[in-house]
Structures are given as C-alpha cells and as structure tokens.
Amino acid sequence: MRAHRATELQALRRRAARRPRKLTPGSANWIVVTTLLHWSASPQQIATTLKKMYLDQPEQRVSHETIYTTI
C-alpha cells in the first residue's frame, strides 16, 4: 500500500512539473498549424514557416515533433 501511494505522489509531482504546452486548441499557433495541415503542408514545413513568421519570438515556434504528437 505504501509503495502504491508513493508512486501516486511521484506521478502527481511529475504532472505538476510539466511545462505548459505550446500548441493548444484555440491558440494562434493552433490555427496556423491546422490551416497549413489542411493545405497539405508537412509538419517540417510548418515548423519552418513558424520560424520565419516569428523571428523575434522563439516562444511562438513549434517543432515538427510537437506538431506530430499534438495532432
């Protein structure tokens, strides 16, 4: 029982320590990414486009891995 409780506490701590997601439904990046996906752009192309769009805002950029895992 104690081991199970310790595992639950570790899971809660890990969940609380997660970074906020960059690609969430309704965000500006979400709209750009889904639009470009509908236009048949690959996640690599989208990541490159976001990099060009947000030269001075690295927090707005999203990697192709993030696009693959989110969509």
Summary of the structure (lengths in Angstrom):
residues: 71
radius of gyration: 16.7
end to end distance: 37.8
largest distance: 52.8
contacts: 156
relative contact order: 0.15
helix: 68%
strand: 0%
